[in-house]
Amino acid sequence: MLFRLRRRIHWGAGLRRGKGGVISSSLIEREGGKAQTIPADALDAVLAEWKPTALVMDAEGAEVEILGQSQLPGLSKIILELHPHIVGEAPIQKLKDHFARLGFREDKAIHKSYCFVRAL
């Protein structure tokens, strides 16, 4: 499966205040963004090819869509930042439930950053 992602790229508020700028991207539509479609490979296909045992991700809300569709083959650890303020609490809980069904347990959480582990 090939994902076609829509990325929103925008300048952060710092640029408007004259203190420098920040460029960021998200699948979530944000004010002042310009949409771009980019090709991307399905996560499970990448994991099968490269065979990593850990995944580190900060996808600005897209983690729900990307990880929620994956079986996460070969991974024993996921470290990611979750964004309930962007996607809502219910999708985050659904993602955590998906991880639990795949055998992951929450090992540690600090603010928005989480570590999930499973024995293989």
Buried (B, 14 or more C-beta within 10 A) or exposed (E): EEBEBBBBBBEBEEEEEEEEEEEEBBBBEBEEBEEEEEEEEBBBEBBEEEEEEEBEBEBBBBBBBBBEEBEBEBBBBBBBBBBBEBBEEEBBEBBBEBBEEBEBEEEEEEEEEBBBBBEE
